[in-house]
Amino acid sequence: MAYIGSGMEEVEKTVATINMVCDTMVGDGSTTTMTIGATQEVPGSVNNVSVYFDGVCQRPTTDYTLSYKTVTFTTAPENAVKVTCLSYANEFLDVISDATVYSSGIEDNAVTAAKLGSTIASSKLTGTLPALDGSALTGVGVTPITTSASDPTITTNPSGGLGTIWANSTSGEMYVLTDATTDANDWANIGAGEGNFANSFGGNGPGTISGFNSGGYVGSNNTNVTEKFSFSSAGNATDHGDLTNFSRRSSSGHSSKTHGYVVGGMGISGNIHGNSNVIQKFAFASASDAADSGTLQIAVQGQSNSTSYTEGFMAGGNISGHQTRIQKFSLASSASVDNISNISRARYAFGGSSSTTHGYASGGHVTPAPNFADEIDKYAYDSPNTNTDIGNLSQARWAPHSQSSSTHGYTSGGNISGGTTSTNTVDRFSFSSDGNATDHGDLTVARYYTTGQSASTHGYTSGGYTASPTQTNVIDKFAHASNVSGTDVGDMIIAKSHAAGTHY
């Protein structure tokens, strides 16, 4: 027989020296696949693989196919047939063929940051991404969110600035910073709750730092002194500045986020007597004198006061007799409007509370005798002519003062007779539903012609008459949330009554 070349055994011994790998298997009549070139690069094409059954060459694509490093036979090799596969490495190709690199062919941890380059096209980042730590992400337009167990305050100055979102992890309420003024920030409530911080009570918020008493009556003379006391700790009041137009009493006090307003009142200075129409304002943040900022349409004293986010409202009062009219002025410009509406009955010397949408007027001096009222009137800031009598105080009284929380109005003390008999009762009524007030607690001293301020969690009552003509310098506070008696937290500079109250 003529010589026809080396057998497959000889080929197997020599392939290691050339650019191919030899793999073998023995057929069993059922197995149709074999893995080739375990240590070699991918062959790349079925034409780079030669298959022999007992030395008989098989046809690529017809008798077998290739997928990555797996050869699949069209017909399983019969039992005991020796299968030899010669695979030619793809290393001579300058470019790796398309669809020839499979995930199992990439060594673990072989793809490093250096191999990825500086950017990845957004089109390659589609579909569901795995969970990622986003703490180092930049330029993704995420609004900063602060999570805290308490609400923000007017002095909360976030580093994120305007648009910062604040989430209260205790109540679930959320707020967004709408005015990023240092120590005079506006936080708008974007949750389901009532109001804003520091704009929750009456539009311009509860006090978080100090209460102020401006003007008033000392003995038988008016005073022009504005004094302040701390909300954060017990202590006596200190001098903050003076009213500069003239000394006055029975003015109404209104609070913006940065200034206190002392409006109207009864003045006695030189040739100036009787009611005043002057609007004065002073800065909360630093001790300084007030300055004239405008005038009311009609001079008035003894009016009920409330404040929205943009305007101050005065209900009733004494002009040339008891009044039902409501006036308002702009906090921004001090421009005023007269007689925008009327309360249910003419009266003066009564309390005023503020919700975010409505002003409230409670009690007051009326005619004829017995001269004291128990009505609680409500009027809308955006439509003051929609005022209604919503209920009654637990005691008819005049010359009380009032405070506000985010949910309730409070009427503190007052005169309960035509003479000098005063009460220490603090009444509370709801902003969310109309109805009568209930007894909430007691002041430390029964008195009338007091001054009121509203902090975040407490109402404050300053000065007043204990019995005419005896005046007191006591400052006490009561909790908004619980029905308890007040506590004495300090003294005013001097005993006085009829002052205008504001808060910061």
Secondary structure, DSSP 8 states (H G I E B T S, - for coil): -------HHHHHHHGGGTTEEEEEEE--SS--EEE--TTS----SGGGEEEEETTEE--BTTTEEEETTEEEESS---TT-EEEEEEE-STT-SS--TT---GGGS-TT---HHHH-S---GGGS-S-------TT--SS----EEEESS---TT---TT-TT-EEEETTT--EEEEEE--TT--EEEE-SSSS--BBS-STTS--BSSEEEEES-EETTEE--EEEEEESSS----EEEEE-SS--EES-EEEE-SSEEEEE--EEEETTEEEE--EEEEEESSS----EEEEE-SS--BS-EEEE-SSEEEEES-BSSSBEEEEEEEETTT--EEEEEEEEEEEEBS-EEEE-SSEEEEE--B-SSTT-BEEEEEEEESS-TT--EEEEEEEEEEBS-EEEE-SSEEEEE--B-SSSS-B--EEEEEESSS----EEEEE-SS--BS-EEEEBSSEEEEE--EEETTEE--EEEEEESSS----EEEEE-SS--BS-EEEE-
